[in-house]
Amino acid sequence: MNPPAPAGSFGRVGNELQHQNPWLFQIVLHHLKRNWNPQGWQQEMQPTERANIIIQIVTSLRLVRTDVEQTQAILIATEFERSTYKKSQNRVGWMFFSSLFFSLIPMCLLPLCSPQDEYR
């Protein structure tokens, strides 16, 4: 069982998503554990916390862009989370930058659009 998420984290929502789609959560978690090498502040975190954020991003992305396949959404979400994880100075920074995705989804998806989509 996962330890309780710290106050102010994405734990509750992530845990709900984990139970809604355990297969997807296990795939993401397996990938994270396979490449797990935390440094500094990152040692405070568990792979499940990161997996929960990735699942949230995947879910949000697919709600906004129904044409994005689940596999592609997982790759986008994983890459975005990995980037914020590596660039953040601390856990609060990681949480802040990870949460930015939800307000930046349209901008993050611009490369997925064709030039014709821009004018529709």
C-alpha positions as CSV (number, residue, x, y, z in Angstrom):
1,M,0.0,0.0,0.0
2,N,1.2,3.5,-0.7
3,P,2.2,5.8,2.1
4,P,-0.1,8.8,2.6
5,A,0.8,11.7,0.4
6,P,2.1,14.8,2.1
7,A,-0.2,17.8,2.6
8,G,-0.5,19.9,-0.5
9,S,0.5,17.1,-2.8
10,F,-1.4,15.5,-5.6
11,G,-1.8,12.3,-3.7
12,R,-5.5,12.0,-3.2
13,V,-6.4,12.6,-6.9
14,G,-3.5,10.4,-8.0
15,N,-4.6,7.6,-5.8
16,E,-8.1,7.8,-7.2
17,L,-6.7,7.6,-10.7
18,Q,-4.4,4.7,-9.7
19,H,-7.5,2.7,-8.7
20,Q,-9.4,3.7,-11.8
21,N,-6.8,2.4,-14.2
22,P,-4.3,0.1,-12.3
23,W,-2.9,-1.3,-15.6
24,L,-1.8,2.2,-16.7
25,F,-0.4,3.0,-13.3
26,Q,1.6,-0.2,-13.2
27,I,3.2,0.5,-16.6
28,V,4.2,4.0,-15.6
29,L,5.4,2.8,-12.2
30,H,7.5,0.0,-13.7
31,H,9.1,2.5,-16.1
32,L,9.9,4.9,-13.3
33,K,11.3,2.2,-11.0
34,R,13.5,0.8,-13.8
35,N,15.1,4.2,-14.2
36,W,15.1,5.2,-10.5
37,N,18.2,7.1,-9.4
38,P,17.2,9.9,-7.1
39,Q,19.7,12.6,-6.1
40,G,19.5,15.2,-3.4
41,W,16.0,16.3,-2.6
42,Q,14.6,13.7,-5.0
43,Q,15.5,11.0,-2.4
44,E,12.5,12.2,-0.4
45,M,10.1,11.0,-3.1
46,Q,8.6,7.7,-4.0
47,P,8.1,6.5,-7.6
48,T,4.4,6.2,-6.8
49,E,4.2,10.0,-6.3
50,R,5.7,10.6,-9.7
51,A,3.5,8.0,-11.3
52,N,0.4,9.6,-9.9
53,I,1.3,13.0,-11.5
54,I,2.0,11.3,-14.8
55,I,-1.4,9.5,-14.7
56,Q,-3.1,12.9,-14.0
57,I,-1.3,14.5,-16.9
58,V,-2.3,11.6,-19.2
59,T,-5.9,11.8,-18.1
60,S,-6.0,15.6,-18.5
61,L,-4.3,15.5,-21.9
62,R,-6.7,12.9,-23.3
63,L,-9.7,14.9,-22.0
64,V,-8.6,17.9,-23.9
65,R,-7.3,16.2,-27.0
66,T,-9.4,13.0,-27.7
67,D,-7.4,12.4,-30.8
68,V,-4.2,11.8,-28.8
69,E,-3.6,8.0,-28.4
70,Q,-3.0,6.8,-24.9
71,T,0.6,5.7,-25.7
72,Q,1.4,9.1,-27.0
73,A,-0.2,10.8,-24.0
74,I,1.9,8.6,-21.7
75,L,5.1,9.6,-23.6
76,I,4.2,13.3,-23.4
77,A,3.3,13.1,-19.8
78,T,6.3,11.1,-18.8
79,E,8.7,13.4,-20.6
80,F,7.1,16.6,-19.1
81,E,7.2,15.2,-15.6
82,R,10.8,13.9,-16.0
83,S,11.9,17.3,-17.2
84,T,10.3,19.1,-14.3
85,Y,11.7,16.5,-11.9
86,K,15.2,17.0,-13.1
87,K,15.0,20.8,-13.3
88,S,13.3,21.5,-10.0
89,Q,15.4,22.7,-7.1
90,N,13.2,21.1,-4.5
91,R,9.9,19.2,-4.0
92,V,7.8,22.3,-3.9
93,G,9.3,23.4,-7.2
94,W,8.5,20.0,-8.7
95,M,4.9,20.2,-7.5
96,F,4.5,23.7,-8.8
97,F,6.0,23.0,-12.3
98,S,4.1,19.7,-12.6
99,S,0.8,21.5,-11.8
100,L,1.5,24.0,-14.5
101,F,0.9,21.4,-17.1
102,F,-2.9,21.6,-16.4
103,S,-3.0,25.2,-17.3
104,L,-0.5,24.8,-20.2
105,I,-2.0,21.8,-22.0
106,P,-3.1,23.8,-25.1
107,M,0.4,25.3,-25.5
108,C,2.1,22.0,-24.9
109,L,0.0,20.4,-27.6
110,L,0.8,22.9,-30.4
111,P,3.5,20.6,-31.9
112,L,0.8,17.9,-32.2
113,C,-1.4,20.1,-34.4
114,S,-1.1,20.4,-38.1
115,P,-0.7,23.8,-39.7
116,Q,-4.3,23.6,-40.9
117,D,-5.6,23.1,-37.4
118,E,-4.2,26.5,-36.4
119,Y,-6.8,28.2,-38.6
120,R,-9.9,26.1,-37.7
